[in-house]
Amino acid sequence: MKAQNIFGTTLVAAFAITPFSSTLAHHGGVSAAFGPGAPVETSSPLTLPKGKFLLYERIEVSPFKKFGDGRDEGGNDKFTFTNTLFGYGISDAVSAYVSLPYARKELIGDKTSQGFGDINLIVHYGFKYGTRDGFKGWYSLNADDTAGKEYTIPEWKFGLSFSTTLPSGKIHNKDKNGDVLSVGSQTGFAVPSYNLTGMVSKMFAPHWTWNADVQFRTFSFNGGSGGGKPGNESRFNNAIMYEAVENPGGFLSRLDLILEANILDLRMDMDEDRIQDEATGGTMLYLSPGVRFTFRDNISLGLLYKEVAWKDLNDEPNQQGGEGLEDYRFIATLSTAF
């Protein structure tokens, strides 16, 4: 694999926050991927080069299972999330991003809630470990690095990112009768949330790259009527990418085959009185095959299909419309850097 393709990869963790309800209406985190060799859902440690911009768009569609019993009453039918992300390379090791999510939540009973979610601000630091330099912040390649690619290609890459949301999304959507919808059916959450992510990646064989991340997200408490606190989230993601096609400068300059394993653990939600809702939360494993097309070396299209392979929900007979109970999730991303 050519060094220019490997080091063209850029990725940052970016997370779109929308409200959560007692029916476990969390939705997946957003990982903004750019470049050949990047996963779709798993976060990569690589940063944007200094002075470069990233424009990224993501669409995620998630229809939910229906059970034909009381669980369906007031439940969720299908969620569609879009996320527009802008990034800038402050230095070769530090990138900053702002993410603007938009959600359309189709509810059982012919009701729809849609609007912008909470703006997300992200700072990402990337560094690496190699036999030549030890630990060092990410830096631009020069002629010496290209000549010494036997050192730079197999290096361990690491990253840390921190993000916080601003309570800017819609929180007063109403149904057709004029009644305000529940917190979990709104598209904004009204209070901030915080996310910390650690990432690692390494090329372990020619044309093969491994990538993993660990994420933790916590939420502020909203004590007002109908408020509360969504359960904390922990995510453990792994991805393996195989470079099936390499054609630098061509229309299809690269094709990567992707397989991800995405583990999500959700704690129970709390109501405004800090009482836990037992019909929320659980642990689930998604197996997610995907593909990434790279066009003209700088435009990247990622596609990922997620399906639950295993789950252990806290109160499954009374849960509907959240993680672990999807029919499937489908994610498409389009990104470019300039």
Secondary structure, DSSP 8 states (H G I E B T S, - for coil): --HHHHHT-EEEE---B----TTT------EEEESTT--SSS-------TT-EEEEEEEEEEEB---SSGGGTT-EEEEEEEEEEEEEESSSSEEEEEEEEEEEEEETTTEEEEEE-BEEEEEEEEEEEETTTEEEE-----HHHHHTHHHHTT-EEEEEEEEEEES-S----B-TTS-B--GGGSS--SS-EEEEEEEEEEEEETTEEEEEEEEEEEE--B-STT-BB---EEEEEEEEEEEEEE-TTSSEEEEEEEEEEEEEEE---B-TT--B-TTS-EEEEEEEEEEEEEETTTEEEEEEEEEEEEEEETTGGG--SSTT-BS-EEEEEEEEE-
